């Protein structure tokens, strides 16, 4: 969940610690997209583009850090 305080202070992002880490990572990306585009964009095309950009960059970094080893998995 992301909260945009009425006083104009920084948004607050909350993630459930009980969720598996892979779910937390995607949820965090989801909430960061809300922070990036502001509360005036819910799950519209602007939000979707921000989420897709975050998702793609996350996957690019993961691929770089943890290259697949062709069939060893």
C-alpha angles and dihedrals in degrees: 000000000000122000122198104202117226091230092067094248121140119299116259121225121200125193125186109246091205093067120093114265093249090056091046091053093053092042090051090052089049092052093043088057088057090051092047096053100032132237094289088076114064113174095325130132092279091053091044091054091050092048092048091050091051092045092050093047091048090052092046091054092046091050090050094047097039109029115193115253098216110251098345092106 
